[in-house]
Amino acid sequence: MKKQLIIVILILLSITTLNAQQIIGINSTDNWLTNWTNFKPSKHEYKETNISLIGIIDKDLKLTKNNTYKLIGTVYITNKAILTIEPGTVIRGDKESCGTLVITKGSKIMAEGTSTEPIVFTSSNSISARRPGDWGGIVILGDAPINKLGGSSFLDFNFDSTLGFYGGEDVNSNSGILKYVRIEFSGHKINALKELNGLSLAGVGKGTKFDFIQISFSNDDSFECYGGDVIFNHLVSLRATDDDFDYTQGVQCTISNSIAIRNPYSSDKSGSRCFEIDSYDKIENTDMTKKLTKVIANNMTLINTEDNNQGLVREAVYIKERSYFNLNNSIVDGFSSAVLLDSKIGAVAANLAKINLQNIQINRCKGIVQSENETLNPDLLNWYNLDTFSLVLTGLYESELYIQPDIKDLPDFRIKKAEAFASSK
């Protein structure tokens, strides 16, 4: 009896130890990047378009995979219409007219591909001529809360003055689903100061589903949220010119099991990061009684694909004042510093309490957290004590850390051993 009791105790201790060792970075039993992603979209041949989408669509419409569609100009889905897209369908954005898809308030997009038949939004240009910014991107306008004065705003991308509004009171607002979707070569430049993004979400509610989405070679941000309440899973951002994930206007967001892969020589002149967290664009236009931006990021893998920090990429995360950011069970790999804080934040406990880093492996980085315009702040170093936040500094090569990090082939960015992080402490 005593022997059986000892065995039971040992099993329980093993289970407890396993649960305590949280897996870091993206994870699953299989490589979830398989089949539906494309890390070389500039070399992929797509069929020529045979149907054009133009202007305002105010009735339900279904796109099928036996056709290839061309977005000409800004195409609006209005009047509570539902745009349904069949798995395997390809939609190509026209460069000359800045093809852009806008789902207006009350309407929906039902784009649910599969792992073997993803839905693809891409450039209408030939293989040799494809570039970031060839077309606009996808914009979804919802009815969820934002912190702009009046609770509503207009997304200024040169849209129709009656169709570009977003924001409301419905946290659970449902604008549809994007699953197993690729968006390539988007982010058309509107003027010297403004570009569209791969996927722009304005006032989108958590009733909308986002899962297994890859955005590649966006000329601005890959994913940008203006307010709203959003849940993201299995996102891939590849070689964005600006930020991979950009948040503002009081958005409440949980993002899990997602990866940003930065190229060292793809960067906006204003500075580009994997995350940019901001609570408002201008404080004078903000209702400070509303929620400030809060992002909870779990099991993220943030990679800069260079070895010596000589390119344009610097920090992995940039956080501005009055913003909340939690990063948990994640890898930050190849940046000058893991986190950069706005100079207005300062090393003040009330401000730093909004920024929580837990169980993070900081690999091939020169620092953990630094303040803007300061090379070294001892108060920040004291605050982000390694024992308190479970932060580990390592200097592993990518080939030592990940199962298969070469994006020229099918990559697998899961860590080689689940226990590698725990054993390095």
NORFENLIN-V499225 format. One record per run of one state. SS is the DSSP state (~ for helix, > for strand, _ for the rest). FROM is the first residue (numbers start at 1). TO is the last residue. If there is no record, write none. Layout:
ss-><SS,SS>
from-><FROM,FROM>
to-><TO,TO>
//
This chain:
ss-><_,~,_,~,_,>,_,>,_,>,_,>,_,>,_,>,_,>,_,>,_,~,_,>,_,>,~,_,>,_,>,_,>,_,>,_,>,_,>,_,>,_,>,_,>,_,>,_,>,_,>,_,~,>,_,>,_,>,_,>,_,>,_,~,_,>,_,>,_,~,_,~,_,>,_,~,>,_,>,_,~,_>
from-><1,2,21,41,44,51,58,61,64,68,78,82,86,90,94,100,104,108,113,119,124,127,130,137,142,148,149,152,153,155,165,167,176,185,189,192,194,196,199,203,209,217,223,227,229,239,245,249,252,263,275,278,283,286,287,294,305,315,320,324,334,337,342,349,353,355,364,369,372,378,384,386,390,391,395,398,402,405,412,416,420,424>
to-><1,20,40,43,50,57,60,63,67,77,81,85,89,93,99,103,107,112,118,123,126,129,136,141,147,148,151,152,154,164,166,175,184,188,191,193,195,198,202,208,216,222,226,228,238,244,248,251,262,274,277,282,285,286,293,304,314,319,323,333,336,341,348,352,354,363,368,371,377,383,385,389,390,394,397,401,404,411,415,419,423,425>
//
